Each structure stands twice: as C-alpha cells, then as structure tokens.
C-alpha cells in the first residue's frame, strides 16, 4: 500500500490496495453518541462468533454500564436498540477476484430484552463483512467513553481505520456530510458552516481525546471546496489509552507465573482475557500441587478448558471465614460466572472509574483481589447484582 500515490486513494468506501479485499462499511452518521457507543459494544461482544452464531446475548445491566446509561435505564436502552435496527449499514468493495460488490443492510436485524438479557442479531450478509479482520477496526472502549460529541466519535471511527496508512484519502464533501449525518441539512451545504460547526470542533475533540492526531486538508475547484481528507498521526500523549498492546496484562503477577511455566506471551494474554486472573491463579495453584506432570503448560491448558478442581476433603472441618474473605470469595464466584467478553468489559469498566494512579496500578497487578480497591470492587458488583453480598 505504501507504493500507491496518496492522490489515488480516493473515495470513502474503499482503501488503497483494491486487490487485497479491503472493504469499508459505513454506518449513517445520524446515530447519537450513545447509539454509536452501543453499536461498538454489541459488535465487540459478538465478534468472536460473528458468522457462526445466529444471535448473541449480553447482560442488559452490563450493557447499560458499558455504554454509559444508568444500569436500570432500560427505556433509553430500548430507544437506542430501536434506532440501531432502523439504521442502514452500506458497503462497497472489490472481492479477491476483482468483482465489485455493493450491499445494504439494517445495522441490527432484531433486538429484544427479556429477563434482564439483551438478545440481538445481524443479517448474514452484514455479519460476513464485519467478520473480515481487514474490515473491522476494533474501537477501543476506553477511548470511546471519553467522547462527548457524536460527530467527533464518528470522525474518529472513520479516520482510525486508516491510521496505518497515515491518510483517509480524499472524500467528496457530499460523502463527508453523509458520514457526519448532516447530509439532509441545507445549512451544512455551505463549507464555511460545515467547517465552523462540524469539522473544527470534531477535529479538536479527536486530537484532545483519542490516541490519534488528525489534520484536515481540502481540495478546491476554483474557489469552492470540493473534497476533504485527514492526515493521521499517533498521539504520543494519549497512546496509553490504546490497551490492545497488552501492557496492563503484562504487569499482572499471574502473567509472570504463566511465562515462567513456558506459556507464550500471546497465549498468556489470551487466557487472561478469556478466563480472568482469578481463575487462572487458581488453576496455576492446582497444577503446581500435582505430582509427575511432564508438561505443566499443557496440563494447565486442559485444566482451564475442562475446569479441573481439587478433590473435596469431606473429613476436614470447615475453617472459619472472615467477613472480608467471604466477600472476596463471593467476588470470585461472580467473576467466574461471567463470560470471557463480560469479564473483559467488567475490568475495563472499573478501571475507567479508578482515578488514583496508585490504585489503578494495584488493580492492574492484582485484579479483583486488589486491596486498595476493595470497597470499589464490592460497590461495582453490588451495582450489577444488588444483594450479592447480603448476609456475609
């Protein structure tokens, strides 16, 4: 892609090297800020089995918390889900054989709330496109929570997909207005108004809030602006917000134990995401107590997969349990009952609420067993499961 002249990277619906089956899926910019965040969370939850499962489920209270609603605000959640079902996603692409494909689909084929669970689905055609890793750009939830403007978040999403190439390529102003959701407003057909009310404020928020810095450039025909593109550079001051590099996971004690056992960096972080630090620490203790284990790493993989547990000793009287130990035990039970996606979302949520640097580092090292965040941990789970700690 580096050898393609930038001036040829035109059009909003495809990226540079057209022979690489690269597609761009655009969603109407008319989504509200919360609807756009909701769309990203739902897609992240479904992504691992996007083309295999006919539908997906997520705890509605967790979903509300992740998006920024009050955890009991199901009325707003219903309204936003309705908006996603009424929103059109459009793609225009070349496949690996060079054939053009255009398609359109509702963003969600259906959504429903029942017994505290949100169930939803994508159309098969849209799911196939979204599942292509060359199409789907993971939007970091820790970053998106910082946005206060829907236009800024829409601009960030449409620029971030090009962060490796350094430029979006040229968009016509008609295309840009559609991406920002203002294509039906005559006021924004005048570039001066579009620049003052949409472009400048959105660019300022992206540069202040996210892990990239963007700079708009325009192209004119005569005196009239006809096209716009954005150059993209990393934002070194906010690069820490990009959690995909696994830096936080590598500081956890359980990560060091996995690496000492011979588990690769990538597999260690994958297990930590799928199973959580608490469960892995327990399985590490279990494997360490076994004798004659020839391959501890393989045995650990089996223990995680099949949930190996130590045999119960019925003749041993139960040891007295302190109130603090009882609460920590309940936290471990609640964490273990969550799905891998929910566990990851839970950690991101509580981390976003911890403002003290020392407390944040303690949580990154010790997870839900963090002593400095004990009260915050209890309050977090009590908010999701009211009464979970009653009687302890």
C-alpha positions in Angstrom: 0.0 0.0 0.0 3.0 2.3 0.6 3.8 2.4 -3.1 0.4 3.7 -4.1 0.3 7.5 -4.6 -1.9 9.1 -1.9 -3.7 11.2 -4.5 -5.1 8.0 -5.9 -6.6 6.9 -2.6 -9.9 8.5 -3.4 -13.4 7.5 -2.3 -14.7 6.8 1.2 -15.9 3.3 0.5 -12.6 1.6 -0.1 -9.0 1.8 1.0 -5.9 1.8 -1.2 -4.8 -1.7 -2.4 -8.1 -2.8 -4.1 -6.7 -6.3 -4.8 -6.4 -7.0 -1.0 -10.1 -7.5 -0.5 -10.3 -4.4 1.7 -13.8 -3.1 2.3 -15.1 -0.1 4.2 -18.5 -0.4 5.9 -20.1 2.9 6.6 -23.0 3.5 9.0 -25.2 6.5 9.0 -23.7 9.4 11.0 -27.2 10.2 12.3 -26.6 7.8 15.2 -26.5 9.6 18.5 -23.3 9.4 20.6 -24.8 6.7 22.9 -26.2 4.7 19.9 -22.7 4.7 18.3 -21.1 3.5 21.5 -23.8 0.9 21.9 -23.2 -0.4 18.3 -19.5 -0.8 19.1 -20.1 -2.7 22.3 -22.6 -5.1 20.7 -20.2 -5.8 17.8 -17.3 -6.4 20.2 -19.4 -8.8 22.2 -20.4 -10.8 19.1 -17.2 -10.6 17.1 -15.6 -14.0 18.1 -18.6 -16.0 16.7 -20.0 -13.4 14.3 -20.5 -15.8 11.4 -21.3 -18.9 13.4 -23.9 -17.9 15.9 -27.4 -16.8 14.7 -27.8 -14.4 17.6 -25.9 -13.0 20.6 -26.7 -12.3 24.2 -25.4 -9.8 26.7 -26.4 -9.0 30.2 -28.5 -5.8 29.9 -27.3 -4.1 33.1 -23.6 -4.7 32.0 -24.5 -3.3 28.5 -26.0 -0.2 30.1 -22.9 0.4 32.3 -20.5 -0.1 29.4 -22.3 2.4 27.2 -22.8 5.0 29.9 -26.5 4.6 30.8 -27.8 4.2 34.3 -27.7 0.5 34.9 -31.5 0.4 35.3 -32.3 2.8 32.4 -33.9 0.2 30.1 -36.1 2.8 28.5 -33.1 4.6 26.9 -31.6 1.2 26.0 -34.8 0.2 24.2 -34.9 3.5 22.3 -31.2 3.1 21.2 -31.7 -0.5 20.1 -34.7 0.6 18.1 -32.5 3.2 16.4 -29.9 0.6 15.5 -32.5 -1.6 13.9 -33.6 1.4 11.8 -30.1 2.4 10.8 -28.6 1.4 7.4 -25.1 0.0 7.0 -23.7 0.2 3.5 -20.6 -1.3 1.9 -18.9 -1.0 -1.5 -16.0 -3.3 -2.2 -13.9 -5.4 -4.5 -13.5 -9.1 -3.7 -10.3 -11.1 -4.1 -11.4 -11.8 -7.7 -11.8 -8.1 -8.5 -15.6 -8.1 -8.7 -17.5 -5.2 -7.4 -20.0 -5.7 -4.6 -22.4 -3.2 -3.2 -24.7 -4.0 -0.3 -27.0 -2.5 2.3 -28.5 -3.9 5.5 -30.0 -2.7 8.7 -27.4 -2.5 11.4 -29.2 -5.0 13.6 -31.7 -7.4 12.1 -33.5 -7.6 15.5 -33.0 -6.9 19.2 -35.0 -7.9 22.3 -34.9 -7.6 26.0 -36.1 -10.4 28.2 -35.3 -11.5 31.8 -32.5 -8.9 32.1 -30.8 -10.2 28.9 -30.3 -8.3 25.6 -30.5 -10.6 22.6 -29.7 -9.3 19.1 -28.6 -10.4 15.6 -27.0 -9.2 12.4 -28.1 -10.1 8.9 -25.9 -12.9 7.5 -24.6 -10.6 4.7 -23.5 -7.9 7.1 -22.1 -10.4 9.6 -19.9 -11.8 6.9 -18.5 -8.4 6.1 -18.0 -7.3 9.7 -16.2 -10.6 10.5 -13.4 -9.8 8.0 -10.5 -8.6 10.1 -9.4 -6.3 7.3 -12.7 -4.6 7.5 -13.4 -4.4 11.2 -11.3 -1.9 13.1 -11.6 -2.5 16.9 -12.7 0.7 18.6 -11.1 0.9 22.0 -13.9 1.2 24.5 -11.7 3.0 26.9 -11.2 5.7 24.3 -14.8 5.9 23.1 -16.1 6.5 26.6 -14.2 9.8 26.6 -16.1 11.3 23.7 -18.8 13.8 24.3 -19.8 14.5 20.7 -21.3 12.1 18.2 -19.7 14.0 15.3 -16.3 13.6 16.9 -16.7 9.9 17.6 -18.0 9.4 14.0 -14.9 11.2 12.7 -12.6 9.2 14.9 -14.1 5.9 13.7 -13.8 6.9 10.1 -10.2 8.1 10.5 -8.9 5.4 12.8 -9.5 2.7 10.2 -6.7 4.4 8.1 -4.3 5.0 11.0 -1.7 2.7 9.5 -1.7 4.4 6.1 -1.5 7.9 7.5 -4.3 9.4 5.5 -8.0 8.8 4.8 -7.7 9.6 1.1 -9.9 12.2 -0.5 -13.7 12.3 0.4 -16.1 14.4 -1.5 -17.9 16.9 0.7 -21.1 15.1 -0.1 -19.6 11.8 1.3 -18.2 13.6 4.3 -21.5 15.2 5.2 -23.2 11.8 4.9 -20.6 10.2 7.3 -21.2 13.0 9.8 -25.0 12.6 9.5 -25.7 16.2 8.2 -26.4 15.4 4.6 -30.0 16.4 4.9 -29.3 19.9 6.2 -29.1 22.7 3.7 -27.2 24.8 6.3 -24.1 22.5 6.0 -24.0 22.6 2.2 -22.1 25.8 2.8 -18.5 24.8 3.6 -18.0 27.8 6.0 -20.8 26.5 8.2 -19.6 22.9 7.9 -16.1 23.8 8.9 -17.1 26.0 11.8 -19.8 23.8 13.4 -18.7 20.3 12.5 -15.1 19.9 11.3 -13.2 22.2 13.7 -15.0 21.1 16.9 -14.8 17.4 15.9 -11.1 17.6 15.0 -10.3 19.4 18.3 -12.1 16.7 20.3 -10.4 13.8 18.4 -7.0 15.3 19.0 -7.7 16.0 22.7 -9.4 12.8 23.5 -8.1 9.9 21.4 -4.9 8.1 20.5 -4.5 9.8 17.1 -4.0 13.3 15.9 -5.7 14.3 12.7 -5.3 17.3 10.4 -7.8 18.2 7.7 -6.7 19.2 4.2 -9.1 20.5 1.5 -9.1 20.5 -2.3 -10.8 23.2 -4.4 -12.3 23.6 -7.8 -11.9 27.3 -8.4 -12.8 29.0 -5.1 -15.1 26.3 -3.9 -14.0 23.5 -1.6 -15.0 20.1 -3.1 -13.1 17.4 -1.2 -11.5 16.8 2.2 -9.1 14.3 3.6 -7.4 13.9 7.0 -3.8 13.1 7.7 -3.4 10.8 10.7 -0.5 10.5 13.2 -0.3 8.7 16.6 -1.0 10.9 19.6 2.0 10.1 21.9 0.4 11.8 25.0 -2.7 9.5 24.8 -1.2 6.4 23.3 -1.6 4.8 26.8 -5.3 4.6 26.1 -4.7 2.0 23.4 -4.9 -1.1 25.5 -4.5 -3.5 22.7 -0.7 -3.8 23.2 -1.3 -5.9 26.5 0.9 -3.6 28.6 -1.6 -3.8 31.5 -1.8 -7.5 31.4 1.9 -8.0 31.4 2.2 -6.2 34.7 -0.1 -8.7 36.4 1.6 -11.4 38.7 -0.4 -14.1 37.0 1.2 -13.2 33.7 4.7 -13.7 35.2 3.7 -17.1 36.5 2.4 -18.1 33.1 5.5 -17.0 31.3 7.7 -18.9 33.9 5.7 -22.0 33.1 6.7 -21.6 29.4 3.4 -20.2 28.1 3.9 -17.8 25.2 3.2 -14.0 25.6 0.2 -14.2 23.2 -1.3 -17.3 24.7 -0.9 -15.9 28.3 -2.7 -12.7 27.4 -5.4 -14.6 25.6 -6.0 -16.9 28.6 -6.1 -13.8 30.9 -8.8 -12.3 28.7 -10.8 -15.4 28.3 -10.6 -16.8 31.9 -9.7 -13.8 34.1 -6.8 -13.6 36.5 -8.6 -15.1 39.5 -9.5 -18.3 37.7 -6.0 -18.7 36.1 -4.3 -18.1 39.5 -6.5 -20.9 41.0 -5.6 -23.3 38.2 -1.9 -22.5 38.5 -2.1 -23.4 42.2 -3.9 -26.6 41.2 -1.3 -27.6 38.6 1.5 -26.8 41.0 0.1 -29.1 43.6 0.1 -32.1 41.1 3.0 -34.5 41.0 4.6 -36.1 37.9 3.3 -33.5 35.5 5.5 -33.7 32.4 4.2 -30.6 30.6 2.8 -28.1 33.1 1.7 -25.7 30.3 -0.3 -28.4 28.5 -1.8 -29.6 31.8 -2.8 -26.0 32.6 -4.5 -25.7 29.2 -6.5 -28.8 30.0 -7.3 -27.6 33.5 -8.6 -24.3 32.1 -10.6 -26.0 29.3 -12.2 -28.7 31.4 -12.2 -26.8 34.7 -10.1 -29.2 36.8 -10.8 -28.8 40.6 -9.1 -30.3 43.6 -11.0 -33.2 45.3 -13.1 -32.3 48.2 -11.9 -33.5 51.7 -15.1 -34.3 53.5 -13.5 -35.2 56.8 -11.9 -31.8 57.3 -14.0 -29.4 59.3 -14.5 -26.1 57.5 -12.1 -23.3 58.6 -13.7 -20.1 60.0 -14.1 -17.5 57.3 -13.7 -13.8 57.9 -16.2 -11.3 56.5 -13.5 -9.9 54.2 -12.6 -13.4 52.9 -16.3 -14.2 52.4 -16.7 -11.1 50.3 -13.7 -11.9 48.3 -14.9 -15.4 47.8 -18.2 -14.0 46.5 -16.4 -11.7 44.1 -14.5 -14.7 42.7 -17.8 -16.5 42.2 -19.4 -13.6 40.4 -16.3 -13.2 38.2 -16.2 -16.9 37.4 -19.9 -16.8 36.3 -19.3 -14.2 33.7 -18.5 -14.9 30.1 -15.0 -14.0 28.8 -16.3 -10.9 27.0 -18.2 -9.8 30.1 -15.1 -10.3 32.3 -13.0 -8.1 29.9 -15.8 -5.5 29.9 -16.1 -5.5 33.7 -12.4 -4.9 34.1 -12.4 -2.0 31.6 -15.4 -0.5 33.4 -14.0 -0.5 36.8 -10.6 0.7 35.5 -12.3 3.7 33.9 -13.7 4.7 37.3 -10.4 4.5 39.2 -8.8 7.9 39.1 -5.9 7.4 41.5 -2.8 6.2 39.7 -1.6 4.0 42.6 -5.0 2.4 43.0 -5.2 1.8 39.2 -1.8 0.2 39.2 -2.8 -2.0 42.1 -5.9 -3.2 40.3 -3.9 -3.9 37.1 -1.5 -6.0 39.2 -4.0 -7.9 41.4 -7.3 -7.6 39.6 -10.4 -8.1 41.6 -8.3 -9.0 44.7 -6.8 -5.6 44.8 -6.7 -4.4 48.5 -6.5 -0.7 47.6 -9.8 -1.0 45.6 -11.7 -3.4 47.9 -14.5 -1.0 48.6 -14.8 0.0 44.9 -14.8 -3.7 43.8 -17.7 -4.5 46.3 -19.7 -1.5 45.1 -19.1 -2.4 41.5 -20.5 -5.9 41.9 -23.3 -4.7 44.2 -24.4 -2.4 41.4 -24.6 -5.2 38.9 -26.0 -7.8 41.3 -28.0 -6.0 44.1 -27.9 -8.0 47.3 -25.0 -10.2 46.2 -23.2 -9.6 49.5 -26.2 -9.7 51.8 -25.6 -11.9 54.9 -21.8 -12.1 54.5 
